[in-house]
């Protein structure tokens, strides 16, 4: 593949991922105003979807291992 194809693929990926990942932080900026409680909830929900399921499972497994010592 030529450099041009890699460059185009990178730009295409940038335009796909930036709106997906950036929406949460734009909502976070809007949530700084005290009168916009809707943006606070939207920020929490959108950022909650960014957690991977495997990470949550690993966290629960770690908690189970640590619970043995308590």
C-alpha positions as CSV (number, residue, x, y, z in Angstrom):
1,X,0.0,0.0,0.0
2,X,1.2,3.5,-0.7
3,X,1.6,6.2,1.9
4,X,-1.5,8.0,0.3
5,X,-3.8,5.1,1.2
6,X,-2.5,5.0,4.8
7,X,-3.0,8.7,5.1
8,X,-6.6,8.5,3.8
9,X,-7.4,5.6,6.2
10,X,-6.0,7.6,9.1
11,X,-8.0,10.7,8.2
12,X,-11.2,8.6,7.8
13,X,-10.7,7.0,11.2
14,X,-10.1,10.4,12.7
15,X,-13.4,11.7,11.4
16,X,-15.2,8.6,12.7
17,X,-13.7,8.5,16.1
18,X,-13.6,12.1,17.1
19,X,-17.3,12.7,17.1
20,X,-17.9,9.5,19.0
21,X,-15.3,10.1,21.7
22,X,-15.6,13.9,21.7
23,X,-19.4,14.1,22.3
24,X,-19.0,13.1,26.0
25,X,-16.5,15.9,26.7
26,X,-18.5,18.5,24.9
27,X,-21.4,17.5,27.1
28,X,-19.0,17.8,30.1
29,X,-18.2,21.4,29.1
30,X,-21.8,22.2,28.9
31,X,-22.4,20.6,32.3
32,X,-20.2,23.1,34.0
33,X,-23.0,25.6,34.0
34,X,-25.2,25.2,37.2
35,X,-28.5,25.6,35.3
36,X,-28.0,22.7,32.9
37,X,-28.6,19.5,34.9
38,X,-29.7,17.7,31.7
39,X,-26.1,18.0,30.4
40,X,-24.7,16.5,33.7
41,X,-26.9,13.4,33.3
42,X,-26.1,13.2,29.5
43,X,-22.4,13.4,30.3
44,X,-22.6,10.6,32.9
45,X,-24.6,8.4,30.5
46,X,-22.4,8.9,27.5
47,X,-19.2,8.4,29.4
48,X,-20.7,5.3,31.1
49,X,-21.0,3.7,27.7
50,X,-17.3,4.0,27.1
51,X,-16.4,1.4,29.7
52,X,-15.4,-2.0,28.2
53,X,-17.3,-5.0,29.6
54,X,-14.0,-6.9,30.1
55,X,-12.7,-4.2,32.3
56,X,-15.8,-4.4,34.5
57,X,-15.5,-8.2,34.7
58,X,-11.8,-7.9,35.7
59,X,-12.7,-5.4,38.4
60,X,-15.3,-7.7,39.9
61,X,-12.8,-10.6,39.8
62,X,-10.3,-8.4,41.6
63,X,-12.9,-7.5,44.2
64,X,-13.7,-11.2,44.8
65,X,-10.0,-12.0,45.3
66,X,-9.6,-9.1,47.8
67,X,-12.8,-10.1,49.6
68,X,-11.0,-13.3,50.7
69,X,-8.7,-11.3,52.9
70,X,-11.4,-9.3,54.6
